[in-house]
Amino acid sequence: MSSPYRGLAPYLYYADATAALAWLTRVFGFTEEVRFCDGAGEVFQATLCAGAAKVQIAGVGDDYWQAKGVDGPVGQLNILYVDDVDDVYERVRTALNEEGELEPPQDQPYGARVFTVADLGGNSWTFWQQTSDDVELPPGWQAVRAGGESSNG
């Protein structure tokens, strides 16, 4: 049976969607598909593309967060799968210049090489290159894959 789903897109809130749109396109190289602006020209919603994936952003004011009972946006972790994480790291590092601290990519025990950067709205973006299907699990842990296959650490 095939899946009825065609994709998944995060919907991220920013205090200043105009600035977020500019930052995400400049730093990550996302492409803008469409933006919706108010009478003053400020972005209140936009759709960006990261490869074939879409990212929705929206600008909301303090009253939105007060109605939710929180002080402001709660950051979200977004993972972007890439072919060459070191190349993406260099592009992001160059685009950020001195704007923020950026740790270089690190090899992980779950067969990935990753780095993470926070955007101006407090969302984290992890760029992930799968380097191996081998996973180093701590003693006593196990990986259970679809179909019931398991391996122990």
C-alpha positions as a printed NumPy array, in Angstrom:
array([[ 0.   ,  0.   ,  0.   ],
       [ 1.398,  3.382, -0.923],
       [ 1.419,  6.299,  1.47 ],
       [-1.168,  9.039,  0.977],
       [ 1.4  , 11.647,  2.108],
       [ 3.213, 13.838, -0.376],
       [ 5.529, 15.668,  1.986],
       [ 5.953, 17.451,  5.278],
       [ 6.866, 21.075,  5.945],
       [ 7.697, 22.773,  9.218],
       [ 5.641, 25.885,  9.978],
       [ 7.869, 28.233, 11.933],
       [ 6.911, 31.394, 13.789],
       [ 9.113, 34.477, 13.912],
       [ 8.701, 37.85 , 15.584],
       [ 9.999, 39.374, 12.321],
       [ 9.194, 37.172,  9.322],
       [10.697, 39.734,  6.933],
       [14.094, 39.433,  8.655],
       [13.724, 35.636,  8.954],
       [13.009, 35.297,  5.231],
       [16.092, 37.358,  4.367],
       [18.267, 35.392,  6.831],
       [17.125, 31.921,  5.703],
       [17.691, 32.727,  2.032],
       [21.055, 34.436,  2.639],
       [22.564, 32.036,  5.175],
       [21.106, 28.668,  4.138],
       [20.481, 29.414,  0.471],
       [16.807, 28.499,  0.671],
       [14.804, 29.741, -2.28 ],
       [11.698, 31.815, -1.888],
       [ 8.555, 30.405, -3.48 ],
       [ 6.046, 33.022, -2.349],
       [ 5.666, 35.721,  0.276],
       [ 2.541, 37.427,  1.553],
       [ 3.01 , 40.993,  2.764],
       [ 0.823, 43.391,  4.697],
       [ 0.095, 46.979,  3.628],
       [ 3.443, 48.156,  5.035],
       [ 5.327, 45.554,  2.995],
       [ 6.188, 43.362,  5.988],
       [ 6.087, 39.592,  5.451],
       [ 3.375, 37.853,  7.456],
       [ 3.753, 34.472,  5.768],
       [ 6.115, 32.884,  3.235],
       [ 6.998, 29.566,  1.66 ],
       [10.66 , 28.682,  1.149],
       [12.209, 25.676, -0.567],
       [15.172, 23.652,  0.671],
       [15.692, 21.357, -2.277],
       [12.362, 19.586, -2.759],
       [11.312, 20.268,  0.852],
       [ 9.19 , 23.255,  1.778],
       [ 9.456, 25.447,  4.857],
       [ 6.594, 27.712,  5.903],
       [ 7.299, 30.794,  8.005],
       [ 4.929, 33.259,  9.642],
       [ 5.337, 36.499, 11.503],
       [ 3.388, 36.832, 14.723],
       [ 3.36 , 39.509, 17.398],
       [ 3.602, 39.379, 21.167],
       [-0.19 , 39.148, 21.5  ],
       [-0.106, 35.765, 19.737],
       [ 2.321, 34.349, 22.303],
       [ 0.505, 35.907, 25.249],
       [-2.71 , 34.197, 24.108],
       [-0.776, 30.888, 24.124],
       [ 0.524, 31.611, 27.636],
       [ 4.213, 31.772, 26.666],
       [ 6.724, 34.604, 26.42 ],
       [ 7.614, 34.054, 22.779],
       [ 8.459, 31.516, 20.122],
       [ 9.576, 28.123, 21.328],
       [12.491, 26.933, 19.226],
       [12.192, 23.86 , 17.074],
       [14.852, 21.466, 15.753],
       [14.774, 21.001, 11.978],
       [16.97 , 18.44 , 10.23 ],
       [18.152, 19.   ,  6.678],
       [19.64 , 15.952,  4.968],
       [22.564, 16.89 ,  2.737],
       [25.047, 15.106,  0.468],
       [28.141, 16.984,  1.692],
       [27.851, 18.438,  5.191],
       [31.362, 19.933,  5.094],
       [30.515, 21.892,  1.944],
       [27.25 , 23.167,  3.486],
       [29.114, 24.081,  6.678],
       [31.591, 26.224,  4.72 ],
       [28.759, 28.017,  2.88 ],
       [26.848, 28.691,  6.132],
       [30.023, 29.771,  7.974],
       [30.892, 32.196,  5.181],
       [27.348, 33.601,  5.062],
       [27.224, 34.037,  8.835],
       [30.631, 35.724,  8.87 ],
       [30.82 , 36.889, 12.504],
       [27.073, 36.806, 13.266],
       [27.077, 33.679, 15.354],
       [29.102, 30.871, 16.798],
       [29.236, 27.785, 14.628],
       [30.816, 24.495, 15.624],
       [32.29 , 22.434, 12.765],
       [30.666, 19.157, 11.664],
       [31.138, 16.218, 14.003],
       [30.936, 12.48 , 13.333],
       [28.209, 10.85 , 15.424],
       [28.002,  7.25 , 16.719],
       [24.762,  6.771, 14.765],
       [26.533,  6.956, 11.408],
       [26.033, 10.641, 10.665],
       [28.205, 13.727, 10.31 ],
       [26.319, 16.817, 11.491],
       [26.483, 20.455, 12.524],
       [23.78 , 22.656, 14.026],
       [23.104, 26.376, 13.795],
       [20.426, 28.505, 15.475],
       [18.493, 31.024, 13.38 ],
       [17.411, 34.484, 14.467],
       [14.097, 33.127, 15.776],
       [15.605, 30.529, 18.101],
       [15.019, 27.531, 15.823],
       [17.851, 25.021, 15.471],
       [18.829, 23.619, 12.092],
       [20.911, 20.444, 11.965],
       [22.579, 19.645,  8.659],
       [22.91 , 15.858,  8.478],
       [24.991, 13.697,  6.161],
       [24.485,  9.971,  6.658],
       [27.952,  8.445,  6.425],
       [27.325,  4.859,  7.514],
       [24.55 ,  2.44 ,  8.376],
       [26.668,  1.176, 11.283],
       [25.469,  2.425, 14.649],
       [27.589,  2.277, 17.805],
       [25.11 ,  1.674, 20.63 ],
       [25.962,  1.675, 24.329],
       [26.043, -1.777, 25.989],
       [22.528, -3.14 , 26.518],
       [20.892, -0.847, 23.954],
       [19.427, -2.142, 20.723],
       [18.172, -0.824, 17.415],
       [14.862, -2.227, 16.23 ],
       [14.132, -1.61 , 12.591],
       [10.841, -1.889, 10.738],
       [10.214, -5.55 , 10.03 ],
       [11.51 , -6.644, 13.433],
       [15.255, -6.834, 12.66 ],
       [17.279, -5.837, 15.723],
       [20.933, -5.337, 16.617],
       [22.524, -4.96 , 20.053],
       [25.083, -2.555, 21.369]])
